[in-house]
Amino acid sequence: MTQKFDSFVVFAEMRTGSNFLEANLNAFNGIACHGEAFNPFFMGYPKSEPILGVDQAARDADPQVLLDAIRRQGDALGGFRYFHDHDPRVFDTIVNDPRCAKIVLTRNPVDSYVSWKIAQATGQWKLTDVKAQKLAQAVFDADEFAAHLDALQAFQITLLNRLQTSGQTAFYLAYEDLQSVEVMNGLARYLGVDEALDALDKNLKKQNPSPISAKVSNYDEMQQALSRLDRFDLTRTPNFEPRRGPSVPSYVAAATSGLVYLPIKSGPQAQVLAWLAELDGVPQEALRDKMTQKEMRQWKRKNPGHRGFTVLRHPVARAHHAFCRYILATGPGSYAQLRRTLVRRYKLPLPEGGPGAEYDRDAHRTAFAAFLRFLKGNLAGQTAIRVDAAWCSQVQAVAGFGAFCLPDRIIREADMAAELADLAAGAGHATAPAIPAVPEPGPFALAEIYDEEIEKLAAEAYQKDYMTFGFSRWR
């Protein structure tokens, strides 16, 4: 075995065939793939043991410890699988290391999305015997697929650019290549392993061999949604904390007025959407949303004098909204898996099953303060958890808009009444509706738990927002 590399990484995503690829890599005596070694929710595989003597606590405290262990593995060339939402702290290290071989595995994103939806429905993520197969149809969700596609494309663009600028290349595999023993043997040679396989691993079986039309219950709706995608209109986004795309499908245009709202997640979307609808005297369903970049450009050309705007929320109020909506809650739309990880790994004192009768105001303040401490590390890239759009800095959200178009006006939530009325006047309205009141999520309002410590923790977590937008105390 010639030592071309010290280690390797398989850049892949869920439902791209990475389990099958790993099984075949591990069939070579000189190769050892350690699964999703940097998955923030587990190590290697669900319910797995430590990898090369490194447990999850040690990995989360310092991922370099596990990277070094994999590199130093003497009996075989060590590697792992890395998905776009794995620990971001290791990405720069592995991409910058020319002694780490890069394997890039891709699959048609519609196929991977449908496969993922079926696996979610059945709970079956691997199949070793057709007798155990569980059958279900996927329900195609256009918004969910758009988010899925954006995440995949943004990561692939970043990865490609980083390899180009560092003068490296990768071994590229498509999902269909995984059925070729010749390709697997070629991959081994690329890694510097001289042995060859006679046949592929037969333990894992393809779970959903039917045509995609038979696997999706709303197939006609899926075709219509996909026909609106402009597959060539890809936008390179800056690689910040983390990079944020323009998220054009989330923009909402007024029904007849030349106004378009660029929302920031965990902001006052409900109030703004209700105001936009009332401004033109229409139901909210009449607002124009889910536009592609091409459709957004067409809308702009048809509405000369148009104005785009976004609304900032004070960081402590936005963090509280995100905490109550996505972390404290356990219902639909909440981040259940992330919630469990925050309790287990980051010791957030969250009530099991959601807040109940024993969850009082003091418990809520303690839990929210712990979440703010987690955010400080998370936004600084010091945790294994992704920086979610629900709590990313608003500086990066606004910078992401700039990949397509910046808003004409950035409004603070406290100033919405006056500034939205001014926008309405510019759009030809003599009067503007009042801003509707919307209840806060969660069992307790922020005002009930806010104090100097909460403000200090928020300011430490969101230093960029406080500095850039001039936020002072919440109250």
N, C-alpha and C positions, 0 to 999 in steps of 0.2 A: 504493500500500500504506500503510494507516494503521498507525501504531506503537502498537497496544494493548499489545503485550508486547515484551520484549527477547529472550526465549528461550522454549522450551517443553520439557516433559518428558512422555513417555508412560509412565505407570505400568502395567506389564503383568507377565506371567510367561511362562515357557517354554510353548510350544504353545498360545498364546492367539490366534494370528494376527497377532502384532506385526510379523513380517517383511512380511506382505502390507500391513498398515497403513503401514509405513514406505515401501514401494515406491510406494504411492499418494500419500503426503505428498511424496515427492521428485519426483513428476510435476508438482508445482506449481513454477513458476520461482522463486517467492518463498519457498520452504520448503526447508530442508536438514536432514535428520535424520541423525545420525552414529552410528546403531546403538547397541550396548550400550557407550556411552562409558566407563562406570565398572564394567564387569565386572572383578572382581579378577584374572581369568585371561588376559584379552586386552583389546585396545582396539577398540571398535566391532564388529569381526567377527573370527572366527578367522583368523590369519595376515594381519591387516590392517596397514597402514602407520600412521604417526603421524597424529593428527587435528589439522588446522590448525596444524601445526608442533610440536605437543606429543607427545612420545613417552611410552612407558609408564613409564619410569623417572622422568621429570619429573612425570607424573600421580600416581604412587604416592607420591612425596615430598611433593607438595602438590597435591591435587585442585582447589584453587581456581584454579590456573593454567589448567587445561583449561576450567573453568566460565567464566572470564573470556574465554577465546578464543572460546568458542561465543557468548557474549553480544555480543562485539564484531564478530562476523562481519557484514560490511557488505552483501554482495550478496544475502543472504536471511535469513529468520528461522531461527536455528539451534536445534537441539534434539537430544534423544537418548532412548533407551529405558532405563528403570530398573526392575529387578526387586528383589524383597524381599531377596535375598542379595547385592546389589551394594554397592559401597563405602559403609558407613554414615556416613562422615564428611561426605558431601555432602547427606544427607537433610534435615537441619535447614535448611541454606542454601536449598535449592530450595523446600522447603515454606513457609518463612517469606517468600519473595520474591513479592510480588503481581505483579511484572512478569514472572514466569515462569509461562506458561500451563500448566495441568494437564489432561492427557488421561488418563482412567482406562479401560483396556481389560480386560474380564473375559470369562470363558468358564465354562460348566458345568465344575466341577472334575473330575467323572468323565471327561468328554470330554478335558480337557487331560491328565489322568493317563494315560489309555489311549493317547493320541497320543504322549505322552512315552515310554511303555514300548515302543511299536512303533518309534519312532525310535531308541531305545537298541538294540533287537534288530537293526535293519537298518543302522544307521549313517547313515541318510538323514534329514537335518534340513530339507532343502528339495527341492522337486520342480518342475522347469521343463518336463519332457517326460514324458508318461505312459509312453513307451517305456523310460525309465530307472527306472520304479517298482520298488521292492523290497517284497515282501509278507511279512508276518509277523503272528502273533497275539500279543497281550499276555497276560501271566499276572498276574492281579490279586492283589496282596499287601495284605491288610487293614491290617496294621500300617504298611506304607509309605504307603498311601493316607491313613491317619489322620494321619500326620506331615505329608504333603503338604497336607491340608486345614487342619490347625492352623496351618501357616505362612502359607497364603494368607489365612485369616480374621483372624489376628492382625495381619497387615500392613494389610489393608483397614480394619480397625477403627481402627488407629492413624492411618492416612491420613485417614479420614473425620473423626475427632475433631480432628485438627490443622487441617484445612480449616475445620471449623465454628468452632473457637475463634479462628482468625485472620480470620474473616469472608470467606473465599474460597469460590469454587465451582469445579467442574471440568466438563469436557465428557466425559460418560460414553458409552462405546461397549460394546456386547455383540459377541461374536464374529460373530453373525448380521448385525449392522449393516454389517460390512465389505464386503458384496456390493452395497451401495447407493451409486451415484455421487452421488445427492442428499445422502446423509449426509456423504460425503467433501467435497462442496462446502460443506455447512453447517459442517463442521469448519474448513475454510479461512477461511470468513467469521468464525468465532469467533476465529481466530488473527489476523485483521486482513488477510487476503490477499484481494484483490478478484477474482482470476481464478477460472475454473471449469474442471473437466474435462468432456470429452464422454463418456468411457468410463473404466473402471477398467483398471489394469495387468493384462495377461494373461500375464505371464511365469511367475508362480508359480501352481502348480496345487494344488488340495486333494489331500492325499496319501492319505487314508483315507476315501473317501466311503461305505463300507458302514455298515449299522446297527451299533450297538455290540455287539449280541449276536453278530455275526459276527466282531468284532475281538478278542474276549476268549475265550481257550481254556477258562477255568474260569468261564463266565458264571453258572452257577447258584450257585456259591460266592460270586461277587461280589454277586449279588442278596441272598443271605442276610446277608452282611457289611454291606451298605448299609442293610438293613432295621433294623439295630440302632442306627444313628446317629440321634440326636435333633438334627435340623438347626436347631431353634430354641433350643437350650440353649447359646448362645454366651456365652463369658465374657470380659469385658474385662480385659486384663492390664496391669499397670503398665509403663511405658516406662522401664526402667532400663538396665542394662549387660549385655546387652540385655534387654528385657522377656522374662520366662519364663512360659509358661502352666503350669497345674497338671499337665498330662500325666497325667490320670486313667487312661487305658488302660495306663500303665506300672505302676500300683499292683498289688500282689499280696497277696491275702487268704489267710489260712490255710484249710485244708480244713474244719476244724470249730471250731477255737479262734477267739475274737473278736479276732484280731490282723490288722492290715493294714500292709504294708511300703510306704513311699514311697521308691523308690530314687533316688539321685543317680548319674548316669552316671559311669563310671570309679571307682565306689566298690566296696565288697565285696559286690556283688550275688550272686555265685556262692555265697559262704559263707552269706549270709542265706537265700537260697532253699532251699539244702540243709537248713539248720537248721529252717526253717518246715515243710518236708515231713516231716522226721524227728520233729518235735514231735508231729505227729498220726499218725505211722506210715503215711504214704501216699507214693506216688511224686510227684515234682515236677509231673507232668502233672495231678495232682489239685488243685493250688493254683488259686485263682480269679484270673484276670488278664484284661486286655483289656476291662475294664468301661467302659461309658459313664458319664457323670456321673449319669444317671438310675439306672442299675444300681448304682452305688456308693452312692447315697442309699438305695436299697432294701435293700442289704446292711447298711448301718448300722442301719436301722430293725429289721431282723430279728435283729440281734446287739447287744442292749442291753449296755452295759458294755464295748463294743469299745474297743480302743486302737490308735491309729496311731503308727508310729514311722519314723524315718529314721536312717541311719548316716553320719556324717561320716568322711572319710578325711583324714589329714594332707595338706596341699596338695602337698608335695614328692612324696609317694608317689602321690597321685592324678595329678599331672602326669606322673610317670614311667610310670604305667599307660597314660595317654592317648597319650603319645609312642610307647611300644612297640606298642600295639594299633592305632593309627590312622595314625601318621605313619611310623615306622620300617618297619613291616611292609608288604608289598605284596600280600598274599593277599586273599581275600574279606572284605568289611567294612571294609577299610582305605580311607583317603581318597586315592586314587591321583592325582586331578587336583590336589588341594590339596598333596600331597607334591611334585609337579613344580613347582608355583608357589613353594613354600618353598625349594626348591633353586635355582630360577632367579632369583627376585626377592629372596629374603631370605637367600640364600647359606648355607642349612643344609647342613652337610657330611654328607649322607646317602648311603649306598652305593647305586649304581644296581642295581636289581633286588632290593634287600633285603640284609640282612647276610649275608656269606659268611665264608670261612675267614680272609680278611685283615682282617676287622672285629674288632678286639680291644677290650679293656676301655678303653684310652685313647681310641680312636676313639668308643666309645659315650659316654664321659663328655663328650667335646668336643661331640658331636652333641646330647646332652641339654641341656648348658649353653646351646648356641645356641638350642634350642627354648624354654628358659626366658626368654632375652632377648627372643625373638619374642613370648612370652606377655605380657611386661610392656607392650609397645606395643599388642598386640592387645586386651587387657582394658581398656586405657585409651582405646580407640577411635582409635588412631593408625595403624592399618593398613587396607588395603583388604580384608582377610580377615574373614569372619564370626567372631563369638565362638561357637564350637560348644559344645553341651551337654556334650561330653566333657571340656571344660576350663574352662567358665565358673566364676565364683566360686560357692562353695557358699552364700554369703549370698544371691545372686540365685536360686539353685535353690530354697532354702527359702522365700524371699519369693514365688516363683511358686506354690508349694503353697498359699499363703494365698489365692489367687484362688478356691480351692474349699474347702479346709479345711487348717488347719495340723496337723502331727503332734503327738500328745500328748507324745511324748518324742523328743528329739534325742540320739542316742547317738554317742559317739566310738568309732572302730574299736578302739582300744586297750582300751576298757572293755566290749566286746561280751559277753564271757563272763558277767560279773556282771549286766549290765543286761538282757540277753536272758533270763537265768534268772529275774530278778525279774519281767519281763513274763509269762513262762510261768507263774510262781506266781500272778500276778494273774488269769490266764486259767484257773486250776483245775488246773494240772499240779504234782504233788508233786516231780517231777524234770524236768530239762531236758537235752536232748542237748548234747554238746560242740560247739564251733564247728569245722567241718571245715577242714583245711588245703587251700589252693588255690595252685598254683604261680603265680609272677608271669609275665606275658608278657614276651617279649624275650629276647635272648641272654645278658644279664647282669642280675643282681638289683640293686636300688637300693643295697643295702648294699655292693656291690663298687665303687661309684663315688661314694658320698656323701662329701662333705667340707664344709668351712666355706663355700667359694664356692658350691656347689650350694645349700646352705641359704640363703645370702644372696640368690641370684638368685630362689629360690622366694618368699622373704619379700617381695622387692620387687615381684614379679608379683602376689602374693595378699595385699596389705596388708589388704584388708577382711576376709578370712577369718581372718588371724592376729589382728587386733584384735577382731573380733566374737566369735569362738569361743575366743579365748585360746590359740591354738596356740603352743607353744614349739618348740625344736629337735626335729627328727624323732628324733634319737638323741643 
